[in-house]
Amino acid sequence: MSTSLLDVENLATHFPVERGTFFKRRIGIVRAVDGVSFALRQGEVLGLAGESGCGKSTLGRTILQLIPPTSGSVVLEGRNLGRLRGRALRRARSDFQMIFQDPYASLDPRMTVFDALAEAVRAHKKLARSEVRLRVSKLMAQVGLLPRAAKKYPHEFSGGQRQRIAIARALAVEPKLIIADEPVSALDVSIQAQIINLLAELRRNLGLTLIFISHNLSVVKHISDRIAIMYLGKIVELGTPAQVLEKPLHPYTKALVSAVPHADPSRERTRRRMVLPGDPPSPINPPAGCRFHPRCPFCVEACKAQIPPLVDWGDSHFAACIRIPEIT
């Protein structure tokens, strides 16, 4: 019996590419997520990082069933979410919520903050009007906003305050799992720090289980218990922040880490970048074998022939590369 809160097994999300106006024909498949597996414990924070277009957001939306998976399974507390339909899926949504990248786009500009939060509460809980008001006030206070500000509309708040409102709405139904999709990328650096600290505080106080999606490795390192690195729809490395960012195994992770600037000027001057040639291949036509091999400086012929599995190289530090013994 699994002790994990969330189990993702061989999850794939493919989108057909069609051509034609009236008589459409399929000309290809976008393999946005292609065989992802991992488990998440109660109260754990998993950071999901990688280049833009690697499938991070699609993976998050597929886990929450906002996008139907092509294959694989998502099991939350023993329930296979992919098998739920209609009312059963709507009831289950109180256990998992999402914080979107753009808080202004995810909030209805015609609704006050009170109405937006109250709607989320009423959707899954039968409460009296006075209890709803009390619940909304508590949510506003939890995210660091004055309860009386709930009478305002989204456009009357700053970007950081709107993201706090989006977090409050995700917390409204007391979920067990929250997926935060680039929640700070649209904010100033100082505001980013406030939101990250807020999420860390909520995690400690409420025991939240969180998947934090970002391309900023420094932010991911600050908040995560484990980090998963994605490349072209697959997880290529998984481990603790110390393992992944200080002793990376996969060549792609090494390149990402080498691009992170240092605050110390002397270290920054001596930093050696690992510059990757070319652009990531198209997910419509991914290369055979290891998907990273066209850009990998350590590539050999065997890399072009076989798909490397995600292997534990010690202390639960996983990486998908057949050349790790030679390059580490």
C-alpha positions, 0 to 999 in steps of 0.5 A: 500500500502506497503511503504517498498523498499523490502518485503519478504513474507514466503520465502522458498528455498528447495533442493532435496536430491537424490540417485542413478547414473542412476535412481535417487530417492528423499530421502529427502529435505534440508530446507535451508530457510523455511518460512522467512518474513520481510520488509526493508525500503529505506536506511535501513541496516538489519544485518543477523546473525546466525551460519554457515549453518543456511541459511543466504547466501541462503536467500540472494541469493534467494532474488536476484533470484540467487537461485529460491525460492521454495515458497513465494515472494520477492517484490522490489518496487512493482515488484515480482522478482520471476515472472520475466524471461529472459530479464525482470529479467536481466533489473531488476538486475540493481536495486539489486546487491551482494557483495560476500564473496571472492572477488578474486573468484568473479573477473575474473583474466583475466580482468583488473579492468577497464574491470570488472567495464566497463562491469558492466556499459555497461550491463545496461547503454548505454554510450559513451566510454569517459563516461564509462571511467569517470564512472569507475574513479568515482567508483574507487575514491568512494571506496578509490582507485586511478583511474589509478589502474584500469589498473591492474589485480585483483592479483595485489591488496591486499585482502582489495583492491579487496573487494573495487573493488567488492564493486565498481562493485556492485555500477556500476549500481547504485542499490537500494538494495545491499546484502553483503554476509560475505564481511569482514570475509576473511580479517584482523581485521584492514582491516575489519574496513576499509571496514565496515566504507566504507560501512557505508560512502557509505550508508550515501552518496548514500542512499543505502539499505543494507542486511549485512550477517555475523556471527560476532555480533560485526560487525553486531551491528556496521553497522545495523539499525535492526538485524535478527537472523536466526536458521535452516532456520527461523528468530527467533528474529528481532529488533534493535541492542540495543534490540537484543544484549543488551536485547535478548529474544530468548534463541538462541540469548542469547547464541550467545550474551553470546559468544561475548568476552568483551574488558574490562578484568574485565567484561570478567572474570565475563562473564557467557557463555550460552553453548548450548549442541549438534550441530544444527539439520540437515535441512534435518530432522528438529525437530518437533515444535520449531527447537531450542528445542533439544538444549534449556535449557528452553524447555518444552513439548509444545515446541516440539509440536507447531511451535512458530510464530514470535511475536512482544513483544513490540517496534517492537522487534520480537521473536519466542518463547512461553516461553519468558514471563517466561524466561525474 
